[in-house]
């Protein structure tokens, strides 16, 4: 008895190949999905209550912002650059609109490099008082520079629409770190320059990017699409390969009737 065409040895190789390709595509899809979830979980980790680390261990003055250290407490020592003080508009505290008061801190041991420090919140720039001077040691939460695309309509004043390095650097002679720090008011500090200011609310700190590891998610969908396409090709092949047998069966039935 002749086996069906789809069960003949010549067809088994096609079945195994389709099964292998589909299995690989599904496995790669779940691997990319796991990578997507791991990246998002790592970025969403709340670091704000972890042990502070020295700024020099977190990043250098010329380094890009380390994406896995959003909210990491850092300790930093240096000297205030009062002439570089700027005020970031549109910040809320206890339901009141106001400004962030930001003063660069020339970091000790880093020639011509300063870190932007959010010293606190004030209702207006006039309420912020005089910028601090002299040496300071402080602890703050490390944050990536903001970049909403909002333009600074008047680059010559000290009011900024967002805390963007490209805007703030026009107010200082030093190079700026690719990050800023928000002062932790509960940490032990020397001359933090925050006495007259309300603390900057943590709820206002930048959140982890919503598009984090999006490429991994798209890769997962792409691999599953490839797996589905392999199943579709296999199904089409089975249908087309079985057609001749069905045609012959119909012919044999017609002959028997005659």
C-alpha positions as CSV (number, residue, x, y, z in Angstrom):
1,X,0.0,0.0,0.0
2,X,1.4,3.3,-1.0
3,X,1.6,5.9,1.9
4,X,0.0,9.3,1.5
5,X,2.2,11.8,-0.3
6,X,2.5,13.9,2.8
7,X,3.9,11.0,4.8
8,X,6.5,9.8,2.2
9,X,10.2,10.1,3.2
10,X,10.7,12.8,0.6
11,X,8.1,15.0,2.4
12,X,9.3,14.3,6.0
13,X,12.3,16.5,5.4
14,X,10.0,19.4,4.6
15,X,8.0,18.8,7.7
16,X,11.1,18.7,9.9
17,X,12.5,21.8,8.3
18,X,9.3,23.7,8.9
19,X,9.2,22.5,12.5
20,X,12.8,23.5,13.1
21,X,12.4,27.0,11.6
22,X,9.2,27.7,13.5
23,X,10.7,26.5,16.7
24,X,13.8,28.7,16.3
25,X,11.7,31.7,15.4
26,X,9.4,31.2,18.5
27,X,12.4,30.7,20.8
28,X,14.2,33.8,19.5
29,X,11.0,35.8,19.9
30,X,10.7,34.9,23.6
31,X,14.4,35.6,24.0
32,X,14.0,39.1,22.7
33,X,10.8,39.5,24.9
34,X,12.8,38.5,28.0
35,X,15.5,41.0,27.0
36,X,12.8,43.7,26.6
37,X,11.3,43.0,30.1
38,X,14.8,42.8,31.7
39,X,15.8,46.2,30.3
40,X,12.6,47.8,31.4
41,X,12.8,46.3,34.9
42,X,16.4,47.4,35.3
43,X,15.5,51.0,34.3
44,X,12.5,51.1,36.5
45,X,14.4,50.1,39.5
46,X,14.2,52.7,42.2
47,X,17.7,53.7,43.2
48,X,16.9,56.7,45.2
49,X,17.3,54.9,48.5
50,X,20.4,53.0,47.7
51,X,23.8,53.8,49.2
52,X,25.4,57.0,47.7
53,X,28.4,56.5,45.5
54,X,31.1,59.1,44.6
55,X,30.3,61.0,41.4
56,X,33.6,59.9,40.0
57,X,32.5,56.3,40.2
58,X,29.2,57.0,38.5
59,X,30.4,59.0,35.5
60,X,33.2,61.2,34.2
61,X,32.8,64.8,32.9
62,X,32.9,63.7,29.3
63,X,30.9,60.5,29.7
64,X,27.3,60.1,28.4
65,X,24.7,59.6,31.0
66,X,24.7,56.1,32.4
67,X,21.2,55.0,31.7
68,X,21.2,52.4,34.6
69,X,21.9,55.1,37.2
70,X,18.8,57.2,37.0
71,X,18.1,58.4,40.5
72,X,21.3,57.0,41.9
73,X,22.5,59.1,45.0
74,X,26.0,60.5,44.4
75,X,28.3,62.4,46.7
76,X,30.2,65.3,45.2
77,X,32.6,68.0,46.5
78,X,33.6,71.2,44.8
79,X,33.1,75.0,44.7
80,X,29.9,76.8,43.7
81,X,29.9,78.8,40.5
82,X,27.3,81.4,41.6
83,X,27.4,83.4,38.3
84,X,26.1,80.3,36.5
85,X,22.9,80.1,38.5
86,X,19.8,79.5,36.4
87,X,16.1,79.0,37.1
88,X,14.0,76.3,35.5
89,X,10.4,77.4,35.0
90,X,7.2,75.3,35.3
91,X,8.1,73.3,38.5
92,X,5.5,72.5,41.1
93,X,5.8,72.1,44.9
94,X,2.8,71.4,47.1
95,X,0.5,72.3,44.3
96,X,2.2,75.7,43.7
97,X,4.0,76.7,40.4
98,X,7.5,77.9,40.7
99,X,11.1,77.4,39.6
100,X,14.0,75.0,40.3
101,X,17.1,76.9,41.5
102,X,20.1,75.5,39.8
103,X,23.7,76.4,40.5
104,X,26.8,74.7,38.9
105,X,29.3,73.1,41.2
106,X,32.9,73.0,40.0
107,X,33.9,69.4,40.9
108,X,37.0,68.9,42.9
109,X,39.7,67.1,40.9
110,X,38.0,67.7,37.5
111,X,39.6,70.6,35.9
112,X,37.2,73.0,34.3
113,X,34.2,70.6,34.8
114,X,31.1,71.5,36.7
115,X,27.9,69.6,37.6
116,X,24.5,71.3,37.5
117,X,22.9,71.0,41.0
118,X,19.2,71.6,41.6
119,X,19.5,73.2,45.0
120,X,15.7,73.4,45.6
121,X,12.4,75.1,44.7
122,X,11.3,78.7,45.0
123,X,8.1,80.4,44.0
124,X,10.0,82.9,41.8
125,X,13.6,83.6,41.0
126,X,13.5,86.6,43.3
127,X,12.5,84.4,46.2
128,X,15.5,82.1,45.7
129,X,17.9,84.5,47.5
130,X,21.6,84.9,46.7
131,X,23.5,82.0,45.2
132,X,25.9,80.2,47.5
133,X,29.7,80.7,47.3
134,X,32.7,78.8,48.5
135,X,33.3,75.0,48.9
136,X,30.5,72.5,49.3
137,X,30.0,68.8,49.9
138,X,26.6,67.4,49.1
139,X,24.6,64.3,48.2
140,X,22.1,64.4,45.3
141,X,20.1,62.2,43.0
142,X,21.7,61.8,39.6
143,X,19.5,62.6,36.7
144,X,19.8,62.7,32.9
145,X,19.5,66.2,31.2
146,X,16.1,67.1,30.0
147,X,15.4,67.4,26.3
148,X,11.7,67.9,25.5
149,X,12.6,70.1,22.4
150,X,11.2,73.2,24.0
151,X,13.2,76.3,22.9
152,X,14.7,78.9,25.2
153,X,13.1,82.0,23.7
154,X,15.5,84.3,25.5
155,X,19.0,82.7,25.8
156,X,20.3,85.9,27.4
157,X,18.3,85.7,30.6
158,X,18.7,83.1,33.4
159,X,15.2,81.6,33.1
160,X,15.2,78.2,31.3
161,X,12.2,76.2,30.1
162,X,13.9,72.9,30.8
163,X,17.1,71.7,32.4
164,X,19.1,71.1,29.1
165,X,22.8,71.1,29.1
166,X,23.0,73.0,25.8
167,X,21.0,75.8,27.4
168,X,22.7,75.9,30.7
169,X,26.3,75.8,29.3
170,X,25.8,79.3,27.9
171,X,25.8,80.7,31.5
172,X,29.1,79.2,32.6
173,X,32.7,79.1,31.5
174,X,33.3,75.5,32.6
175,X,32.4,72.4,30.7
176,X,29.3,70.7,32.1
177,X,28.7,67.1,33.0
178,X,26.1,65.3,30.9
179,X,23.8,65.1,34.0
180,X,22.5,67.0,36.9
181,X,22.0,66.3,40.6
182,X,19.0,67.1,42.8
183,X,20.1,67.8,46.3
184,X,19.0,65.3,48.9
185,X,17.9,67.6,51.8
186,X,18.1,64.8,54.3
187,X,21.8,63.9,53.6
188,X,24.6,65.3,55.7
189,X,26.1,68.2,53.7
190,X,28.5,71.1,54.1
191,X,27.3,74.4,52.7
192,X,24.7,72.9,50.5
193,X,23.2,76.3,49.7
194,X,19.6,75.1,50.2
195,X,18.6,76.8,53.5
196,X,16.2,79.3,51.9
197,X,14.7,76.8,49.5
198,X,12.0,74.2,49.5
199,X,13.2,70.7,48.4
200,X,12.7,69.8,44.8
201,X,10.0,67.1,44.8
202,X,11.2,63.7,43.7
203,X,7.9,63.2,41.8
204,X,9.2,65.8,39.4
205,X,12.3,63.9,38.5
206,X,12.5,62.5,35.0
207,X,11.0,59.1,34.6
208,X,12.6,56.2,32.8
209,X,12.0,56.4,29.1
210,X,8.8,54.8,27.8
211,X,10.6,53.6,24.7
212,X,13.2,51.6,26.7
213,X,14.4,48.5,24.9
214,X,11.6,49.0,22.3
215,X,13.9,47.5,19.7
216,X,14.0,44.2,21.6
217,X,10.1,44.1,21.6
218,X,10.0,44.8,17.9
219,X,12.6,42.0,17.3
220,X,10.4,39.6,19.2
221,X,7.3,40.5,17.1
222,X,9.5,40.2,14.0
223,X,10.7,36.7,14.9
224,X,7.2,35.5,15.6
225,X,6.1,36.9,12.3
226,X,8.8,34.9,10.6
227,X,7.6,31.8,12.5
228,X,4.1,32.4,11.3
229,X,5.3,32.9,7.8
230,X,7.1,29.5,7.9
231,X,3.9,27.8,9.0
232,X,2.0,29.5,6.2
233,X,4.5,28.3,3.6
234,X,4.4,24.8,5.0
235,X,0.6,24.8,4.9
236,X,0.6,26.0,1.3
237,X,3.1,23.4,0.3
238,X,1.0,20.6,1.9
239,X,-2.2,21.9,0.2
240,X,-0.5,22.1,-3.2
241,X,1.3,18.8,-2.8
242,X,-1.9,17.0,-1.9
243,X,-3.8,18.4,-4.9
244,X,-2.5,15.8,-7.4
245,X,-3.6,12.9,-5.1
246,X,-7.1,14.4,-4.8
247,X,-7.2,14.8,-8.6
248,X,-6.2,11.2,-9.1
249,X,-8.8,10.0,-6.6
250,X,-11.5,11.8,-8.4
251,X,-10.3,10.4,-11.7
252,X,-10.3,6.8,-10.3
253,X,-13.8,7.3,-9.0
254,X,-15.0,8.4,-12.4
255,X,-13.4,5.4,-14.0
256,X,-15.1,3.0,-11.6
257,X,-18.5,4.4,-12.4
258,X,-17.9,3.9,-16.1
